[in-house]
Amino acid sequence: MRMLMALPAICRAIVLFLLGLPALLGASLALAHEGHDHGAAASPLAISLVFDAQGTLWRASVKDGHVLVDSSRDNGRHFDAPRVVNPDVQKIGVDGDAKPKLAIGSAGQLYVTWTQALQKPYTGYIWFARSVDGGKHFEPPFIVHQDRAEITHRFDALAVTRVPGQTQDRLYVAWVDKRDLLAAQAAGQPYAGAAIYYAVSDDGGASFAAEHKLADSSCECCRIALVTPDDGSGDAVALWRHVFEGGVRDHAIARFYTKPVALDAIKRASFGNWQIDACPHHGPALAQGGDWGWHMAWFDGGTHNREKMPGLFYARMDGEAWVSSPAKRIGDGSKQAGHPALISRGDAVWLAWREMEAEGSRLYLMRSDDGGRSWGQAEPMLSTAGSADYPMLLMHGNQVYLAWNTARDGLLLKSLETAP
Amino acid sequence: MSMRDLAAICGRAAAGMAREIALVGLLMLVSVVGSRWAMAADLQPWQGDSRRALEQQYARKPFILALWSLDCTYCAEDLRTLGAWVKQHPQVTLVTVNTDIGQATEAATFMDALALPAHARWQFAGNDADRLRYQLDPAWYGELPRTYFYDARHSVQAISGRPAKDWLDNWGRSLP
């Protein structure tokens, strides 16, 4: 210090400044690191919601690298203290069509899946964790798939069912997987898109069997709609954006169970002929429609549809013949009608979507009382001035709810008419 | 030395130290502002009116506005194609916009790896990517890559997905 004091004042100042620089650099690197790990928003708006049999509303969300689960006994007005599902901080997929998934088991178990983004672009692992004590604690999470290459395993989807005669829940987890694309590239073979893989647990999520391929050539960046039909079969049905011949990004649908899926089990579900080498970030919605088949809603980019206009579409899909009804255009395409949600009970069907407004965005809702053959008018529902998640439709008993997570107005939950 | 002299010396020393501390503070401030400016120069914050501002900045000049994201599989190849193309067509300016909010480090690393010719790089700012997208172009639903080709009269062609090489060359030939 004495040597330092002997220097002229200006030199002393510079030396002191240089001594302080590492601390300054450290601080700015730490800031950059934080931005890198968690993004700008501390709490992304993309969440999952589900009611349990008692009417408690459960929520899965992401904050600071953790999947959190909390619950509300007053339809989302107040939530209890969240449980941390993954003890170690991870970068968790919450962009575009990605968000953590949450499902309720037959005895009130909570099942959660999410995608951990790895270091390389597009890469990830699908994680699973469960609570078997009604959400008090979560068991240690684990990776669902056996393939551990640092490649794309992303856009997890989760569905739960019961198999007659089986004491434990059956769980399906499906995801977008690029192992076949990379194998084809290594062999110098062409391969369009990614693949859909799935794994099944028949012990209520204690473990998962080795994964199977559902289909080659799926879209790389769209959510998968995965539903387990309420028909005692123990099967699952998935609807996803596919890459058909010539780079056409229409939808495919398949019914499957624990065994590998035959190629002819994959049926074409939409015919917009959107031809594009791009990531639409816009996956479909699917709901069971009685014993005849399925309700489907999706976005089409409009390069080749009849009006040459992008927009949302709805169609019925026959669950035996796998033939769909003519696609019905829904919503205002000039206001970016998108990101549909579907729910159904008996012949009643609700279809919700989001449209942009001058300030913020608004949800719209349409209802059908004849299994989707005819529809009422699109009704404007909730609106918000800031940023917002995509709409969700929930059911508790016979009561249907429209749910929406917004930046300005928090979680909005609107009760719709009672289902018949 | 009297106590008064000692106090005077200490007083002068203290005043000198205060000046030094002020100088150190000033240098630190300059370096923080400088590093922030350097970051801002690397990825400029894209806002609701940025497209209009860009159109004014490049008035009467052809330019390509290319939007991309980290999880878009087709974007890297598309950006490489556009980079190589503007290298051969230096009269056309390339501007890239990353749509991943809050991932400046990753976006910069991704772009650096592509080694494109030097150009203006932007990134969506704020917390509402959907709105920025809508403000940029209500007819764009978020599919990526999304590219806007401006000729010198600012007649614009918007393309979702990768433009074919032939299309690019034709567009280049159509430029006055």
Interface residues (C-beta under 8 A of the other chain):
Chain A: A9 I10 R12 A13 I14 L16 F17 G20 L21 L24 S28 A32 H33 G35 H36 H38 G39 A40 A41 D95 G96 P121 Y122 R154 E220 C221 I276 D277 A278 C279 P280 H281 H282 F299 G301 P310 S334 K335 Q336 G338 M356 G360 S361 G386 S387 A388 A407
Chain B: G16 R19 E20 L23 V24 L27 M28 S31 V32 S35 S69 L70 D71 C72 T73 Y74 C75 A76 D100 I101 G102 Q103 A104 T105 E106 F110 G126 N127 D128 A129 D130 R131 Y134 P138 A139 Y141 G142 E143 L144 P145 R146 S160 G161 R162
